Amino acid sequence: MNASQQKLDERKQAIAAAEAANAAAIAALPQGDPNTALSDYKLFNDGDKIMYLYYGILNKPVDYNAIASILDPIYNNTVDTFKRKDKLDQLKPSIDKEIADLSKNHYIKLNMVLMADQYSIPNKSFKINSLNYIAPTKLFNAQNYGIEFTNADKFNSLNIADETLAREIDSLMIKNQGGVKAVGYAFIQGSESNFATSMSVKMKIMKIDVMDNAGKIIYSE
């Protein structure tokens, strides 16, 4: 075996080991109850709330300064030490309440857009390229905080044998430039800080409803 082949094999082994470790870590997370009533999933419609979820789930000391800097332009732009302290003292109770409220329920629903290829007739499916969460207000003002779907690979296609339904979804995707509206039902599993500037809330997708442009459910998976 030459040196380049050995390096290639070592790299493949390292990748395989990392993937196995990641799969084991995900399997060790809480998985949620698939029998939870859909009415128990609370709508999550504000991107900024991700940072509250992050601290509530991680159960670590809250970085009040970072949150206040995102929430309040006055605090963020004030250089006076005592004015910043007074403003932070005003903000802390509402921050604590948001964290406490969001930490009570681990079942949420999200407005989403599924970006997919057009229908594959041989495979009778749509290949999903990405699952995008949409927050109608304050879309990720907290840009260092994000969502990680731990089982996104389980939703990498919409398998639809019904040609009439497939035609309807295909038409919607053409109208919507490759996307179709959806509602995702998710279980919050935990949160993780990969770097000082990258924090994520881990979620398991329990169910997805595909919608037409009027908001009617046309397919569920």
C-alpha positions as CSV (number, residue, x, y, z in Angstrom):
1,M,0.0,0.0,0.0
2,N,1.5,3.4,-1.0
3,A,1.5,6.4,1.3
4,S,-1.3,8.2,-0.5
5,Q,-3.6,5.2,-0.3
6,Q,-2.8,4.8,3.3
7,K,-3.7,8.4,4.0
8,L,-6.9,8.0,2.1
9,D,-7.8,4.9,4.1
10,E,-7.0,6.6,7.4
11,R,-9.2,9.6,6.4
12,K,-12.1,7.2,5.5
13,Q,-11.7,5.5,8.9
14,A,-11.7,8.8,10.7
15,I,-14.8,10.0,8.9
16,A,-16.6,6.6,9.7
17,A,-15.6,6.9,13.4
18,A,-16.8,10.5,13.6
19,E,-20.1,9.5,12.0
20,A,-20.6,6.6,14.3
21,A,-19.8,8.8,17.4
22,N,-22.3,11.4,16.2
23,A,-25.0,8.7,15.6
24,A,-24.4,7.3,19.1
25,A,-24.6,10.8,20.6
26,I,-27.9,11.4,18.9
27,A,-29.3,8.0,19.9
28,A,-28.5,8.9,23.5
29,L,-30.6,12.0,23.5
30,P,-34.2,12.0,24.7
31,Q,-36.4,10.9,21.8
32,G,-39.8,12.2,22.6
33,D,-43.2,10.4,22.6
34,P,-44.6,9.7,19.2
35,N,-48.1,9.4,20.7
36,T,-48.1,13.0,22.0
37,A,-51.3,14.8,20.8
38,L,-50.7,17.4,18.1
39,S,-52.6,19.9,20.2
40,D,-49.8,19.7,22.7
41,Y,-47.3,21.1,20.3
42,K,-46.9,24.8,20.8
43,L,-46.3,27.1,17.9
44,F,-42.8,28.5,17.8
45,N,-43.0,31.6,15.6
46,D,-40.2,33.9,16.7
47,G,-36.6,33.3,15.7
48,D,-35.3,35.2,18.7
49,K,-36.8,32.7,21.1
50,I,-34.2,30.1,20.0
51,M,-31.7,31.8,22.3
52,Y,-34.1,31.4,25.2
53,L,-34.6,27.8,24.4
54,Y,-30.8,27.3,24.2
55,Y,-30.2,28.5,27.7
56,G,-33.3,26.8,29.1
57,I,-32.5,23.4,27.7
58,L,-28.7,23.6,28.3
59,N,-29.3,24.6,31.9
60,K,-26.2,26.7,32.1
61,P,-25.6,30.2,33.3
62,V,-27.5,32.7,31.1
63,D,-25.3,35.2,29.2
64,Y,-27.6,38.2,30.0
65,N,-25.2,40.6,28.3
66,A,-25.3,38.7,25.0
67,I,-29.1,38.4,25.1
68,A,-29.6,42.1,26.1
69,S,-27.3,43.2,23.3
70,I,-29.5,41.4,20.8
71,L,-32.9,42.5,22.3
72,D,-32.3,46.1,23.1
73,P,-30.5,48.6,20.8
74,I,-30.4,51.1,23.6
75,Y,-28.4,48.7,25.8
76,N,-26.2,47.6,23.0
77,N,-25.3,51.2,22.0
78,T,-24.8,52.5,25.5
79,V,-21.2,52.9,26.7
80,D,-22.1,54.3,30.2
81,T,-21.4,51.4,32.6
82,F,-24.1,52.3,35.1
83,K,-26.7,52.9,32.5
84,R,-26.0,49.5,31.0
85,K,-26.3,47.9,34.5
86,D,-29.6,49.6,35.1
87,K,-30.9,48.6,31.7
88,L,-29.8,45.0,32.2
89,D,-31.5,44.9,35.6
90,Q,-34.7,46.0,33.9
91,L,-34.4,43.3,31.2
92,K,-33.4,40.3,33.4
93,P,-36.9,39.5,34.7
94,S,-38.4,39.3,31.3
95,I,-35.4,37.2,30.0
96,D,-35.8,34.8,32.9
97,K,-39.5,34.5,32.3
98,E,-39.0,33.7,28.6
99,I,-36.5,31.1,29.4
100,A,-38.7,29.5,32.1
101,D,-41.8,29.5,29.9
102,L,-40.1,28.0,26.9
103,S,-38.3,25.3,29.0
104,K,-41.6,23.9,30.2
105,N,-42.7,22.3,26.9
106,H,-40.4,20.3,24.7
107,Y,-43.0,19.8,21.9
108,I,-43.2,22.6,19.4
109,K,-44.5,23.2,15.9
110,L,-42.6,25.2,13.3
111,N,-43.6,26.9,10.0
112,M,-41.3,25.5,7.4
113,V,-40.5,25.4,3.7
114,L,-39.3,22.2,2.1
115,M,-36.9,22.8,-0.7
116,A,-37.0,19.9,-3.2
117,D,-36.3,18.7,-6.7
118,Q,-39.2,18.1,-9.0
119,Y,-41.0,14.8,-8.9
120,S,-39.0,11.7,-9.9
121,I,-41.4,9.4,-11.8
122,P,-39.1,6.3,-11.5
123,N,-38.7,6.8,-7.7
124,K,-42.2,8.1,-7.1
125,S,-40.8,10.7,-4.8
126,F,-39.5,14.3,-4.3
127,K,-35.9,14.6,-3.1
128,I,-35.8,17.1,-0.3
129,N,-32.7,19.3,-0.4
130,S,-33.3,21.3,2.8
131,L,-35.8,21.8,5.7
132,N,-36.0,25.5,6.4
133,Y,-37.5,26.9,9.5
134,I,-39.4,30.2,9.0
135,A,-39.9,32.7,11.8
136,P,-42.3,35.4,10.7
137,T,-40.9,38.0,13.1
138,K,-37.4,38.9,14.1
139,L,-35.9,36.2,11.8
140,F,-32.8,35.2,13.7
141,N,-31.8,38.6,15.1
142,A,-29.9,36.2,17.3
143,Q,-27.9,34.9,14.4
144,N,-25.4,32.9,16.6
145,Y,-28.2,30.7,17.7
146,G,-29.7,28.1,15.4
147,I,-31.7,24.9,15.0
148,E,-30.3,21.5,14.3
149,F,-32.7,18.7,13.2
150,T,-31.0,15.6,14.4
151,N,-33.1,13.3,12.2
152,A,-33.2,15.4,9.0
153,D,-31.9,12.4,7.1
154,K,-35.2,10.6,7.8
155,F,-37.0,13.3,5.9
156,N,-34.8,13.5,2.8
157,S,-37.7,12.6,0.4
158,L,-41.5,12.7,0.1
159,N,-42.5,9.3,-1.1
160,I,-45.8,9.8,-3.0
161,A,-47.2,7.0,-5.2
162,D,-50.4,8.9,-5.9
163,E,-49.8,10.6,-9.2
164,T,-52.7,13.2,-8.7
165,L,-51.1,14.3,-5.4
166,A,-47.6,14.3,-6.9
167,R,-48.8,16.5,-9.8
168,E,-50.3,19.0,-7.2
169,I,-47.1,19.2,-5.2
170,D,-45.0,19.4,-8.3
171,S,-47.1,22.3,-9.5
172,L,-46.8,24.1,-6.1
173,M,-43.0,23.7,-6.2
174,I,-42.8,25.2,-9.6
175,K,-45.0,28.2,-8.5
176,N,-42.9,28.6,-5.3
177,Q,-39.5,28.3,-7.0
178,G,-38.7,24.9,-5.6
179,G,-40.3,25.1,-2.2
180,V,-43.5,23.9,-0.6
181,K,-45.0,25.1,2.7
182,A,-45.1,22.7,5.6
183,V,-45.6,22.5,9.4
184,G,-43.1,20.5,11.3
185,Y,-43.8,18.9,14.7
186,A,-40.6,18.6,16.7
187,F,-39.3,17.4,20.0
188,I,-36.6,19.5,21.7
189,Q,-33.8,17.2,22.6
190,G,-31.1,19.4,23.9
191,S,-28.7,22.2,23.0
192,E,-25.0,22.5,22.2
193,S,-22.3,25.0,21.9
194,N,-19.8,24.1,19.2
195,F,-17.8,27.3,19.3
196,A,-18.0,30.5,21.2
197,T,-20.1,32.0,18.4
198,S,-22.2,29.0,17.4
199,M,-25.0,27.7,19.6
200,S,-27.7,25.3,18.5
201,V,-30.9,23.8,19.8
202,K,-31.2,20.1,18.8
203,M,-34.7,18.9,17.7
204,K,-36.1,15.7,16.5
205,I,-38.8,16.0,13.8
206,M,-41.8,13.9,14.8
207,K,-44.1,14.7,11.9
208,I,-44.4,17.0,8.8
209,D,-47.6,18.2,7.2
210,V,-47.2,19.5,3.7
211,M,-49.5,22.4,2.9
212,D,-50.9,24.0,-0.3
213,N,-50.6,27.8,-0.6
214,A,-53.9,28.3,1.1
215,G,-52.7,26.4,4.2
216,K,-54.6,23.1,3.6
217,I,-52.9,19.9,4.6
218,I,-52.3,17.8,1.5
219,Y,-49.8,15.3,2.7
220,S,-48.3,14.1,6.0
221,E,-45.2,12.1,6.8
